[in-house]
Amino acid sequence: MSKPSILSRRPGQPKYLSVVHGQPRLRLATNTEIYNRMRDDMDLNCGTIIDSGESVEACGQRIFDLILAVASGQRTCSEELDYGDNEFTPWQLCAVY
């Protein structure tokens, strides 16, 4: 039985989408600082919207193109690092101060 998709955020960590268990996980950095700190494990820097004035539509197109590339066989950063099925991020059940 597969696990549900989740969107999670740990304090100081990027938002990322974990798709159905056993499938590729795309990690999207919400800002360039996080992308630069975790470059080996980030698939796409969305911080370019703020840093470089990239339009939301252009960034969305990059995300869509990446989804198509991964669906066509391109490996994600997590797959390259052989994290694969070992990733798990539980939902935060309480407020974090």
Phi and psi in degrees as a GROMACS rama.xvg file:
@    title "Ramachandran Plot"
@    xaxis  label "Phi"
@    yaxis  label "Psi"
@TYPE xy
-87.2911  154.059  SER-2
-85.2239  153.46  LYS-3
-73.6677  160.102  PRO-4
-68.9581  145.465  SER-5
-138.347  148.947  ILE-6
-118.696  120.219  LEU-7
-131.266  158.709  SER-8
-144.735  119.744  ARG-9
-96.4707  148.235  ARG-10
-53.2841  127.072  PRO-11
77.5704  4.1465  GLY-12
-113.767  160.535  GLN-13
-74.1505  159.138  PRO-14
-79.6838  140.467  LYS-15
-152.37  159.105  TYR-16
-106.584  124.413  LEU-17
-103.806  117.583  SER-18
-88.2341  -172.522  VAL-19
-48.263  136.274  VAL-20
-46.3434  132.462  HIS-21
90.3315  -3.33295  GLY-22
-108.709  163.607  GLN-23
-60.1926  147.755  PRO-24
-114.195  123.429  ARG-25
-93.9164  127.717  LEU-26
-107.442  119.954  ARG-27
-110.608  116.39  LEU-28
-78.8014  130.355  ALA-29
-82.053  -13.2145  THR-30
-149.149  158.433  ASN-31
-67.5481  -32.9673  THR-32
-59.8893  -46.9484  GLU-33
-65.5877  -41.7535  ILE-34
-57.5616  -45.3425  TYR-35
-67.4358  -35.4364  ASN-36
-70.4649  -32.5431  ARG-37
-121.759  32.6237  MET-38
-52.0197  -38.3791  ARG-39
-65.9256  -21.449  ASP-40
-117.513  9.94098  ASP-41
-110.103  133.198  MET-42
-88.1877  -28.2073  ASP-43
-154.015  137.868  LEU-44
-97.6747  111.854  ASN-45
-92.6149  -2.25575  CYS-46
-67.2036  -11.6986  GLY-47
-64.6132  -19.1109  THR-48
-62.4601  -43.1693  ILE-49
-83.9584  -48.4096  ILE-50
-68.856  -41.1572  ASP-51
-114.188  -0.0910692  SER-52
73.643  20.8471  GLY-53
-64.0275  141.573  GLU-54
-74.0846  154.221  SER-55
-59.912  -38.0151  VAL-56
-63.5772  -42.5363  GLU-57
-65.7015  -41.0596  ALA-58
-65.5092  -41.4233  CYS-59
-59.6216  -37.8666  GLY-60
-66.0224  -39.4968  GLN-61
-62.5426  -40.9435  ARG-62
-62.4851  -46.9338  ILE-63
-60.8901  -44.3031  PHE-64
-61.7768  -38.604  ASP-65
-66.25  -41.5082  LEU-66
-59.0884  -44.9927  ILE-67
-63.918  -41.2913  LEU-68
-62.936  -43.7348  ALA-69
-67.4106  -39.5019  VAL-70
-64.9695  -23.736  ALA-71
-92.4982  3.08746  SER-72
118.853  -9.62571  GLY-73
-64.4412  136.321  GLN-74
-82.3741  143.252  ARG-75
-80.713  168.603  THR-76
-59.3918  -42.0535  CYS-77
-61.4349  -38.2882  SER-78
-68.6324  -39.8145  GLU-79
-61.8264  -35.9121  GLU-80
-84.3504  -0.833741  LEU-81
63.4731  33.0177  ASP-82
-77.6812  -47.0317  TYR-83
43.4321  -117.907  GLY-84
-77.9718  -2.11372  ASP-85
-82.8252  -7.29668  ASN-86
-80.8135  135.981  GLU-87
-153.559  129.074  PHE-88
-128.55  106.866  THR-89
-70.5282  154.332  PRO-90
-68.8081  142.009  TRP-91
-75.0554  121.25  GLN-92
-95.0916  -7.65476  LEU-93
-144.159  169.929  CYS-94
-68.7648  145.133  ALA-95
-111.497  124.634  VAL-96
